[in-house]
Amino acid sequence: MFDCIEYECVCPVCKKKVSGFQSKDRDCILDRMKPQDVDKFYSSCDTCGCWIEYHTEGNKFRRKVFGKHREALAKYEKLINIKE
């Protein structure tokens, strides 16, 4: 199981909306949580298939993007401030 993260973003690869973020950092009982409640959360883009992960880094999140074959797409890595 997992917990649901209340977050949406624009896919950095195809520019379509991505939602359905999940995390396994807490109890994994399908709780709804904010990004600030976990250390890592992730989803995949339904349009292009890339994998998007966010990891805490101080008070911000590091976005990492992987292609549909799970190859790292370093040009889309970015430090992001996610607001509540």
C-alpha positions as a Python dict, from the first residue, in 0.01 Angstrom:
ca = {
    (1, 'M'): (0, 0, 0),
    (2, 'F'): (93, 367, 3),
    (3, 'D'): (-30, 710, 110),
    (4, 'C'): (-171, 967, -134),
    (5, 'I'): (10, 1299, -167),
    (6, 'E'): (-203, 1604, -243),
    (7, 'Y'): (12, 1750, -519),
    (8, 'E'): (-14, 1820, -889),
    (9, 'C'): (250, 1949, -1128),
    (10, 'V'): (319, 1996, -1495),
    (11, 'C'): (529, 1722, -1650),
    (12, 'P'): (868, 1877, -1732),
    (13, 'V'): (897, 1652, -2041),
    (14, 'C'): (558, 1682, -2218),
    (15, 'K'): (400, 1973, -2023),
    (16, 'K'): (81, 1780, -1931),
    (17, 'K'): (-73, 1775, -1581),
    (18, 'V'): (54, 1504, -1346),
    (19, 'S'): (-134, 1398, -1033),
    (20, 'G'): (-173, 1076, -837),
    (21, 'F'): (143, 1123, -630),
    (22, 'Q'): (218, 855, -371),
    (23, 'S'): (460, 791, -86),
    (24, 'K'): (561, 495, 127),
    (25, 'D'): (728, 710, 396),
    (26, 'R'): (450, 678, 656),
    (27, 'D'): (180, 424, 749),
    (28, 'C'): (81, 329, 390),
    (29, 'I'): (-292, 313, 467),
    (30, 'L'): (-410, 541, 185),
    (31, 'D'): (-399, 852, 404),
    (32, 'R'): (-408, 1186, 220),
    (33, 'M'): (-99, 1392, 304),
    (34, 'K'): (75, 1709, 199),
    (35, 'P'): (421, 1695, 40),
    (36, 'Q'): (572, 1848, 354),
    (37, 'D'): (456, 1543, 556),
    (38, 'V'): (691, 1302, 375),
    (39, 'D'): (1054, 1283, 261),
    (40, 'K'): (989, 1134, -84),
    (41, 'F'): (691, 1112, -318),
    (42, 'Y'): (646, 1011, -680),
    (43, 'S'): (412, 958, -974),
    (44, 'S'): (429, 886, -1344),
    (45, 'C'): (301, 1094, -1631),
    (46, 'D'): (4, 929, -1803),
    (47, 'T'): (91, 1104, -2130),
    (48, 'C'): (463, 1042, -2187),
    (49, 'G'): (534, 775, -1923),
    (50, 'C'): (816, 954, -1742),
    (51, 'W'): (863, 896, -1366),
    (52, 'I'): (877, 1204, -1141),
    (53, 'E'): (1018, 1188, -788),
    (54, 'Y'): (1053, 1458, -524),
    (55, 'H'): (1297, 1423, -231),
    (56, 'T'): (1331, 1665, 59),
    (57, 'E'): (1644, 1877, 56),
    (58, 'G'): (1641, 2121, 345),
    (59, 'N'): (1312, 2310, 325),
    (60, 'K'): (1275, 2242, -50),
    (61, 'F'): (1227, 1942, -275),
    (62, 'R'): (1466, 1806, -537),
    (63, 'R'): (1275, 1693, -847),
    (64, 'K'): (1424, 1401, -1037),
    (65, 'V'): (1282, 1277, -1366),
    (66, 'F'): (1331, 941, -1533),
    (67, 'G'): (1230, 830, -1882),
    (68, 'K'): (981, 553, -1946),
    (69, 'H'): (1270, 304, -1943),
    (70, 'R'): (1383, 451, -1607),
    (71, 'E'): (1687, 630, -1748),
    (72, 'A'): (1772, 950, -1558),
    (73, 'L'): (1679, 1271, -1740),
    (74, 'A'): (1922, 1504, -1561),
    (75, 'K'): (1826, 1814, -1760),
    (76, 'Y'): (1487, 1815, -1578),
    (77, 'E'): (1633, 1789, -1226),
    (78, 'K'): (1545, 2097, -1025),
    (79, 'L'): (1525, 2226, -667),
    (80, 'I'): (1166, 2335, -602),
    (81, 'N'): (989, 2524, -325),
    (82, 'I'): (652, 2355, -270),
    (83, 'K'): (405, 2580, -95),
    (84, 'E'): (138, 2453, 144),
}
